[in-house]
Amino acid sequence: MYMLCVMVLLHCLTCGRTSSAVNKLWQEWKIAHGKSYNNQKEVFFRRAVWERNLRSVIQHNQEASAGKHSFTVGLNHLSDLTTEEINEGMNRLRPEEPHSVTNASSEEMRSWSTPGRVDWRERGLVSPVQNQGQCGSCWAFSSLGALEGQVAKRTGVLVPLSPQNLLDCSGHEGNLGCRGGYITKSYSYIIRNGGVDSESFYPYEHKAGICRYSVKGKAGSCSSFRLLPQGDEKTLQAAVASVGPVAVAINAKLPSFHLYRGGLYNVPNCNSKLINHAVLVVGYGTSGGQDFWLVKNSWGTTWGEKGFIRLARNQKNLCGIASFAVYPTL
């Protein structure tokens, strides 16, 4: 599908917007992503949005070929959505409120060993990428990703945990289901509840519902959580190296993030203060002399590098990667 996209995009540089090549790509893209629409008015609107994104992909990748960008973009399952729809419907991490939890010490963590490269996928601490769909549940996927890593590190068994459990049951802590939530309040719920169910026992439904937690499905728990110093990438690196995957908050507002295909995501205008999305740092490294964070998203495997993104590291807290980082303790 991707190679076909590339070929058609190149062809489209010399063709009209209603060419048979574009029509064919539109039909194949809809089939590939299971897209269907309610009426002709919606078809026209979605096609227009999709074509606008198609033109953005062509322009960006031309510039990337000329060395102006360190990453490529491409059509994915989000390409018929506007930037506003993605940010309002999916990027619903809530701004964290002050709380009394013990913060992690930067001095302590910086004394820990920090190898040049870490990838916790290779150690069995990262569960498969899921797709949150049109639900602002990123906070649930991010917080549970960090907890999955800690449980697997202790037990040697990786068990995907249930975001649906958090969507349905953590409202008393202040989370709002698909309308958004907090990483720390996810942990507060798990602590108060005494655990969280597995994904297999309590599967994801892309919408909030009635709480159905059962101790029979319990697969993880934590006793506390620790916040890392705000904006400190060196401490985040030490934590990822020594602790495991860490839940973080980032700015995912830009269209280039929504359409990210692969490479080192380094966008100077990705403001570190405009945080709206929760993801999981599962490692870091250096490629071609450029430091990067290895980040797991919850937008499915057709987004990015099979659901992951390499985000520039040591670039003045790009996209706010270290502005709010937290991990649970068992």
matplotlib code that plots the C-alpha trace (Angstrom):
import matplotlib.pyplot as plt

x = [0.0, 2.8, 4.8, 1.6, 1.1, 4.6, 4.2, 0.8, 1.9, 4.8, 2.5, 0.1, 2.7, 1.8, -1.9, -5.1, -6.8, -9.6, -7.3, -7.9, -4.8, -6.1, -9.5, -7.9, -5.8, -8.9, -10.8, -7.8, -7.2, -10.8, -10.7, -7.4, -8.7, -12.3, -13.8, -17.4, -19.6, -23.2, -24.2, -22.8, -22.3, -20.0, -18.2, -17.5, -16.2, -14.0, -12.6, -11.7, -9.9, -8.2, -7.0, -5.7, -3.7, -2.5, -1.1, 0.6, 2.2, 3.5, 4.9, 6.5, 8.1, 9.5, 11.1, 12.4, 14.0, 15.8, 17.1, 14.7, 13.1, 14.5, 11.3, 8.6, 4.8, 2.2, -1.5, -2.8, -6.2, -6.4, -6.1, -9.8, -9.9, -9.1, -6.4, -9.1, -11.0, -7.9, -6.9, -10.4, -11.4, -8.2, -5.7, -7.5, -4.9, -6.0, -3.5, -2.3, -3.2, -0.9, -0.6, 1.5, 3.0, 6.8, 8.8, 11.8, 15.2, 17.2, 20.4, 19.6, 18.6, 21.5, 23.8, 22.2, 23.8, 22.6, 23.8, 23.9, 20.9, 17.8, 14.9, 12.6, 10.7, 13.7, 13.4, 9.7, 8.4, 6.3, 2.9, 1.6, 0.4, -3.3, -5.6, -7.6, -9.9, -12.0, -11.9, -9.7, -8.3, -4.6, -4.1, -5.3, -2.9, 0.1, -0.3, -1.0, 2.0, 4.3, 2.6, 2.8, 6.5, 7.0, 4.8, 6.7, 10.0, 9.1, 7.3, 8.9, 5.5, 4.1, 0.3, -1.5, -3.7, -7.2, -7.6, -11.4, -11.2, -9.9, -12.4, -15.3, -14.2, -11.9, -14.5, -14.4, -10.8, -11.6, -11.1, -13.7, -13.6, -13.3, -13.5, -10.1, -8.2, -5.0, -2.1, -1.7, -5.4, -5.2, -2.7, -4.7, -7.7, -5.6, -4.1, -7.6, -9.2, -6.4, -5.7, -6.6, -7.9, -6.1, -7.0, -8.1, -10.5, -11.8, -11.3, -11.2, -14.5, -13.6, -16.2, -16.8, -19.4, -20.5, -17.7, -17.3, -14.0, -13.6, -10.9, -11.0, -9.4, -6.9, -3.5, -1.7, -1.4, 0.8, 1.4, 2.5, 3.9, 6.8, 7.0, 10.2, 11.6, 9.8, 11.6, 14.7, 15.6, 18.7, 16.7, 14.1, 16.9, 18.2, 14.7, 14.0, 17.3, 17.0, 13.3, 11.7, 9.0, 7.8, 4.5, 4.9, 2.8, 3.6, 2.4, 0.7, -1.2, 0.7, -0.5, 3.0, 2.7, -0.7, 0.7, 4.1, 5.4, 9.0, 12.4, 13.5, 10.6, 12.3, 10.0, 11.3, 7.8, 6.6, 6.0, 6.9, 4.1, 1.2, 0.8, -2.3, -1.5, -0.1, 2.3, 5.0, 8.7, 10.1, 13.7, 16.1, 19.2, 21.2, 21.0, 23.2, 24.5, 21.0, 19.7, 16.1, 13.4, 11.6, 8.0, 5.0, 1.7, -1.9, -3.0, -2.5, 0.3, -0.6, 0.6, 4.3, 6.9, 4.4, 2.9, 6.1, 7.8, 11.5, 11.3, 14.4, 16.1, 18.2, 16.5, 15.4, 12.6, 11.0, 7.2, 7.4, 8.6, 10.0, 7.5, 5.4, 6.9, 5.7, 6.1, 4.4, 6.0, 4.7]
y = [0.0, 2.5, 1.9, 2.4, 5.6, 6.8, 6.0, 7.7, 10.7, 11.2, 10.8, 13.4, 16.1, 16.3, 15.4, 17.1, 16.5, 14.5, 12.2, 8.5, 7.9, 10.0, 8.3, 4.9, 5.8, 7.2, 3.9, 1.7, 3.9, 3.5, -0.2, -0.5, 1.4, 0.1, 3.6, 4.1, 7.2, 7.9, 10.1, 11.8, 15.1, 13.3, 11.6, 15.0, 16.5, 13.6, 13.4, 17.1, 16.7, 13.6, 15.4, 18.3, 15.9, 14.2, 17.5, 18.1, 14.6, 15.3, 18.7, 17.5, 14.4, 16.5, 18.8, 15.8, 14.4, 17.8, 17.5, 20.0, 17.5, 14.5, 12.5, 11.6, 11.7, 9.5, 8.7, 6.7, 6.0, 9.5, 11.2, 12.0, 13.8, 17.5, 18.6, 20.0, 16.7, 14.7, 17.1, 17.5, 13.8, 11.9, 14.2, 14.6, 14.4, 16.8, 19.3, 17.8, 19.4, 19.9, 16.8, 15.7, 12.5, 12.2, 13.5, 11.5, 13.0, 14.1, 13.8, 10.2, 9.2, 10.9, 8.7, 5.6, 4.0, 5.4, 3.3, 4.9, 2.9, 1.4, -0.4, -2.1, -3.9, -6.2, -7.1, -8.0, -4.9, -3.4, -4.8, -4.6, -1.3, -0.7, 1.8, 4.1, 5.1, 8.2, 8.3, 10.6, 7.7, 8.3, 8.8, 5.3, 3.6, 5.7, 5.1, 1.3, 1.0, 2.1, -0.2, -3.2, -2.7, -2.7, -5.8, -7.6, -6.5, -8.0, -11.2, -11.9, -12.1, -9.3, -9.0, -6.2, -4.3, -2.9, 0.8, 0.0, -0.7, 2.8, 4.4, 2.9, 2.9, 5.8, 8.6, 9.0, 10.0, 12.7, 11.0, 11.6, 8.5, 9.4, 13.1, 12.9, 12.0, 12.1, 9.8, 10.3, 9.8, 6.5, 5.3, 6.8, 4.7, 1.5, 2.1, 2.7, -0.1, -2.6, -3.5, -3.3, -6.0, -7.5, -6.5, -10.0, -10.1, -6.5, -5.7, -2.3, -1.0, 2.5, 4.1, 4.5, 2.3, 0.9, -0.2, -4.0, -4.5, -7.9, -9.2, -12.4, -10.5, -8.6, -8.5, -5.5, -3.2, -0.4, 1.2, 4.7, 6.7, 9.1, 12.3, 13.3, 16.8, 19.0, 19.5, 17.5, 15.1, 13.8, 12.6, 11.1, 9.3, 7.9, 6.8, 5.0, 3.3, 2.1, 1.8, 0.9, 2.5, 5.9, 7.6, 11.1, 14.0, 15.7, 18.2, 16.2, 19.1, 19.4, 17.9, 16.6, 14.5, 13.2, 12.1, 11.0, 8.0, 7.5, 9.0, 11.5, 13.8, 17.1, 20.1, 23.3, 24.8, 21.9, 24.0, 22.2, 24.1, 23.0, 19.5, 17.5, 13.9, 11.0, 8.4, 6.0, 6.4, 2.8, 3.6, 6.0, 6.0, 7.9, 7.5, 9.4, 11.6, 12.6, 11.6, 10.4, 9.1, 5.9, 6.5, 4.2, 5.8, 4.4, 5.2, 1.7, 0.2, 2.0, 5.2, 6.0, 3.2, 0.4, 2.5, 4.1, 7.4, 8.5, 12.0, 14.2, 14.0, 16.8, 19.4, 21.7, 19.4, 19.2, 18.8, 18.8, 15.2, 15.7, 18.3, 15.7, 12.2, 9.7, 6.0, 3.7, 1.7, -1.7]
z = [0.0, 0.9, -2.2, -4.3, -2.4, -3.3, -6.9, -7.2, -5.2, -7.6, -10.5, -9.0, -9.3, -12.9, -12.8, -11.8, -8.5, -10.2, -12.1, -12.3, -10.3, -7.4, -7.6, -7.6, -4.6, -2.8, -3.3, -2.3, 0.8, 1.9, 1.5, 3.3, 6.3, 6.3, 5.6, 4.8, 5.1, 5.9, 2.9, -0.2, 1.7, 4.1, 1.2, -0.4, 2.8, 3.7, 0.2, 0.3, 3.7, 2.4, -0.8, 1.3, 3.3, 0.1, -1.1, 2.2, 2.0, -1.5, -0.6, 2.7, 1.2, -1.7, 0.8, 2.8, -0.4, -0.7, 2.9, 4.5, 6.9, 8.8, 8.6, 6.1, 6.3, 4.6, 4.3, 7.2, 8.8, 10.1, 6.7, 6.2, 9.5, 10.0, 12.4, 14.7, 14.7, 15.7, 18.5, 19.9, 19.6, 20.4, 22.1, 25.3, 28.0, 30.8, 32.3, 35.6, 38.8, 41.8, 44.0, 46.9, 45.4, 46.0, 43.1, 41.8, 42.6, 39.6, 41.6, 42.4, 38.9, 37.2, 39.2, 37.6, 34.6, 31.3, 28.3, 24.9, 23.7, 25.3, 23.7, 26.2, 23.4, 23.2, 26.8, 26.7, 28.6, 25.9, 24.8, 21.3, 19.9, 20.1, 18.4, 20.7, 17.8, 18.0, 21.8, 24.0, 25.9, 25.4, 29.1, 29.8, 27.3, 28.4, 32.1, 31.7, 29.3, 32.1, 34.6, 32.2, 32.0, 35.7, 36.2, 33.5, 34.9, 38.3, 37.1, 33.8, 32.2, 30.0, 30.3, 28.4, 30.8, 30.3, 29.2, 29.1, 32.8, 33.4, 31.0, 32.8, 36.4, 37.2, 37.0, 40.8, 40.5, 38.0, 34.7, 32.0, 29.8, 26.1, 27.0, 28.5, 31.7, 33.7, 34.0, 37.7, 38.4, 36.5, 39.1, 41.9, 40.8, 40.5, 44.0, 45.5, 43.6, 44.5, 40.9, 37.2, 34.9, 31.9, 28.4, 27.5, 30.5, 30.0, 26.3, 24.7, 23.2, 21.9, 24.2, 27.9, 29.6, 33.0, 35.3, 35.2, 37.1, 38.6, 40.8, 38.7, 35.9, 38.0, 36.2, 37.6, 40.6, 42.0, 45.3, 44.3, 41.4, 40.9, 38.9, 37.2, 37.3, 34.7, 31.4, 32.4, 29.5, 31.3, 34.2, 31.9, 30.1, 33.4, 34.4, 31.1, 31.3, 34.9, 35.6, 32.2, 30.0, 31.3, 30.7, 29.2, 27.9, 24.6, 22.1, 19.3, 17.8, 14.5, 11.2, 10.6, 13.8, 12.7, 9.3, 10.6, 8.6, 9.7, 10.5, 13.2, 14.1, 14.7, 14.2, 15.7, 16.1, 18.3, 21.4, 24.6, 26.5, 24.3, 25.8, 24.8, 24.3, 26.4, 25.1, 26.4, 26.1, 25.7, 24.9, 23.3, 21.0, 18.4, 14.6, 12.1, 14.9, 16.1, 19.5, 19.7, 22.0, 21.0, 21.7, 21.6, 20.5, 20.7, 17.1, 15.7, 13.6, 10.4, 12.0, 12.1, 12.4, 13.1, 15.9, 17.2, 16.6, 17.0, 18.5, 18.6, 22.0, 23.6, 21.5, 24.3, 25.4, 22.0, 22.0, 25.8, 26.0, 29.5, 30.7, 32.5, 33.0, 35.5, 36.3, 38.8, 41.6, 42.6]

ax = plt.figure().add_subplot(projection="3d")
ax.plot(x, y, z, "-o")
ax.set_aspect("equal")
plt.show()
